[in-house]
Amino acid sequence: MNTAPASLDALLTRYSVGPKHLVEPGPSDAQLALMAEAALRAPDHAELVPYRFKLVRGAAKQGMAGLFADAARAAGKGGEGATLDAERALKPPVTVAVVARIDLGHPLVPAHEQWAAVGGAIANFLTAAHALGFGGKMLSGAKVRDAAIAAAFCAPGETLLGWIALGTPARKAAGPSRKLDASAVLVDWHPPCRE
């Protein structure tokens, strides 16, 4: 029996849903704004917002599909591989590019704390999507290292981390294929012996 409050239940029941399992409708502008609001609640010392979520929808999806196809051809995948990569870009109803803007010289917030804020923002965004009834998954891979793709999504000083695919799950999923319990990550720390 699950006795977790609704806010915690959204975290405990969330699982990734890949693009091939996402269908229309995608989230509305108001729902995307709620996801962004949730992302903004990630820890950031109220000093920085070291990330941007760039929406890829409508005609922009064709542009991203073209970039993905070009990257596939440049990687030697050939015509069929380029077509598959382009189709993957078009599959989810909404795609959100995740871009980090880390200020390496910030006097109060070190880079590692900014990266932690980026991770928290992504987790909050995906949890909010789940709470609103949408499926989603963070995707990255070799495409984030493609110079042309990175240049298309990033301003100078930004780093492309990947894309969040969003939409309605095509069917009720069973949840994650591999379920870990808290003991996999929650361990006691013991100080080293001092002589």
N, C-alpha and C positions, 0 to 999 in steps of 0.2 A: 504494500500500500504506500503510495507516494504522498507524503505530508508536506512537501516543499511548497513555499508560497509561489504564487503565479510567476513572479519575477525570476525566481530561481528555477522553477519548472521549465521556463523558456530556455535556460542554459542547459539543463540536464537532459532535455529531450531533443536538442538540436543535433543534426547530423548533416553532412555534406551531400548535396544532390548535384550531380554533374550535368553539364549542358545538354547531353543527349536525352536526359530525363526531364527537361524543363520545357514547358509549353506556355502559350498565351493563356491568360493575360499576365503581363508583367506588372510590376508595381506602378501605381499612379505617381504623379509628381508629389502629391501630398504624402504618400507612403514613403517615397524616396527621401523626402525632407525629414520624416520621422527617423528613418535609418541614419541619416546624417546627424540628426540631433543626438541619437544614441551614441554615435561614434565620438561626438564632441564631449561625451562624459568620461572618456578614457583619461587616465591621469596624465596631466601635462604641465603641472605647476602653474596653471593659468598664465603662463608666459608665452607659450608657443603652440601652434597647431602645425606640427611638422608633417602634414599629409594633405593630399587633395584627392577627392573622388571625382573622376571625370566620366560623365555619362556618355555612353556610346549606344545610340538608338536611332531608329529611323534610317535616313539616308547615310548617316555616319557609319552604320554597320557595313555598308558596301565599301567604304574607304578602308576600314579596318580589315575587311576580307581581302582587299587588294594588297595591303601591306603584308598580311600573313602569307598570301600566295607568293609574293615576290621573295619573302624570306625563305620560304620552302624551296623555291627554285635556286636561290643563292646557296642554300645548304646542300644542293645536289639531289633533292627529292624527285625532280622530274615533274611532268605535267599532272600525273595522277595524284602525287603527293601534294602539289600546289592546290589542286582542286579540293582535296580533302581538308586541307588546312583552311581554305577559304570558307568551305561549308561549315566547319566548326565555329568559325567566327560569326557566322550568320545564325546559328542555331538558337542561342538563348534569346528570349524576348528583350532583355536589357543586359548590357554588359557595362561594368563600371571599372575603368582603369584606376589602379591604386598607385599614386605617385608620392614619394617621400621627399621632403625638403628639410634636410638635417643641417642645422647651423653648427658647424664644427667649432666655431670660436665663441659660442654663447657663454657669457661670463657666469651664468647661474645654473644652466641646465646642460650637463654633459651629454655628449652624443649618445651614449648608451641609454640614458633615460629618455631621450627623444625617440630612439628606436623602440623602446618599450611602449611609449605612447602610441606609436604607429601600430604595433601589434594589438594593443588594447582597442584601438579604434576599429581595426578590421574585425576583431571578435565581436565588438558591440554592434557593428553594422550588420554582420551576419546573424547575430542573435535577434536583433530587431526584425530583420527580414523573416526569420522563422516565426517569431511571435505574431507577425502580421499574416501568416499563412503561406509564405513563399518559401521556395527552396533556393539554395544557393551554394556556391563553391568558389573558393579562392584558387585560381589557376596561375601558374607561372611557367617555368621551363625555359627552354633555349630562346624563346621569342623575346624575353625581357632583355637578353644580351645582344639582340640584333640592333645594330646602330641606327638603321633607318626607322625601325619601329620605335625605339627609344626616343629618337629625335622628333618623331611625329607626336608623341604624347608628353614630352618633357620640355620644360623651359630650362635654360642654363642653371646648373646647381641642383637639379632635381634628379631623382632615381626612379625608374619604372620598376615596381615590385611585381606587378601582375595584374590580373583582371578578376573581378567577381562576376560570375555568371548568375543571373537572377531570373526567376520565372515561377510559374505554378508547377509543382511536381506532377508529372504525367499520371502517376498512380501512387497510392499509399505505399510508401516504402517501409520496410521492416526496421529501418534504422541502420546504424553502423554495422558493418560486417564483422568488425572486431571490437569487442567491448572490453575496456580495461576498467579496473576499479581503482579507487584512490590509492591503494598500496603500491601501484605502479609508479606514482610520482610523489607521494607523501611519505617522507622518511625522517627519522630522527637524526639530528646532527650531533656529533660528539667532538668536543675540542681535542686537538692533538695532545699527545703526552708532552709535558714540559719537564725537562730535567734540570 
